[in-house]
């Protein structure tokens, strides 16, 4: 439910901005009535996409515990280094591979 609310708020803001842009663009080339219709359609389509598409997908993944740490914003350097250390301990990575990956992470 939180994902849908967040998507609605985010979508509303984007819809308002999109509608405003559409309105003034259409107003410059047509009349106020047509500009209002264009702006309304743009706002509705944007809001529908944002809430239905993005919010629904986020809520679906969250309800099924498909969201893992690091999905949002990516894993931090410390987490990546810890994962590399575990792979090295398990024997999956050699010391050379571990050092090479560690340098890539530290250099950013």
N, C-alpha and C positions, 0 to 999 in steps of 0.2 A: 504494500500500500504506500509506503514511503517513496518507493521508486516512481509510482504513478503520480504522486503529488509533486515530487521534484520535477518530473518530466512536464507536468502541466504548468508549473510556474516558469520553468525554463522556456517551454514552448510558447507560453503567453507573451513573455518578453520579446522573444524572437518574432512572433506573429505581429505584435504591435509595431515593431521596427520595420518589418517587411511591408506591412499594410501602409504605413506612413510613406515609405519610399514609393510604393506602387501608386498611392493616391496622388502624390505631387508629380510623379512622372506622367501619369495619365491626365491629370488636370492641365498640364502644360500643352498637351496635344488634343484633348477633347473637352468635354464640359464637366461640371461638378458631379452630375448624376452618374455618368459613366465612370468617372474617377472613383466615386464611392463604391460602385459595384465591383470594380476591379480590386480595390483595396480590401473589401469584404471577402471576396473570393480568395485572395492571396492569404489573408489572415486565417481563414477557415482551413485552407489546404495545409498551411504551415503548422497550425495547431494540431490538426488531425494526424499529420505525419509524426510530429514530435511526441505527442502523447501516445498515440496508438502504436507507432512503430518502436521508437526508442524506449518509452516507458513500459510498454507491454513486454518487450524483450528483456529489459532489466528485471522486471517483476517476476517473469517466468524463470529466469536463471536463479534469482534469489530464492524463490519458493522451492526450487529443487536442489538447493545447496550446490549449484554449479559455479558460484563465485568463489574464487580462491584469493588468498592474499597475493598482492602483486598484480591482479587483473586491472585495478584502477590505479593509475599513476605509475605503474611499473615497480619492480622490485628495487629496493635501494642497494647501494654498493655493498653494505655490510651483509645483507641477505645473500647477494650473489657470491661474495667471498666465502660465506659459510657453506653454501651449496658446493662450491668448488672444493673446499676442504673436505667435505664428506665424500665427494667423488674420488678425491685423491686417497683418502683413508680406505675406501672400498676397493681400491686398485683399478678403478675405471680410468683414471688419469695418471699419467706418469708425472714425475717431478718437473720435467721440462714443459709438458703441456700445462700443468698447473701454474707454473711461473709465467708462461706466455699469456694465459687467460687473465691472470691476476694483474699483469701490467696493462692489458687492454682496459680492464675495469678501472684501475687507478688513474689512467690517463684520460678516461672519460670518453 
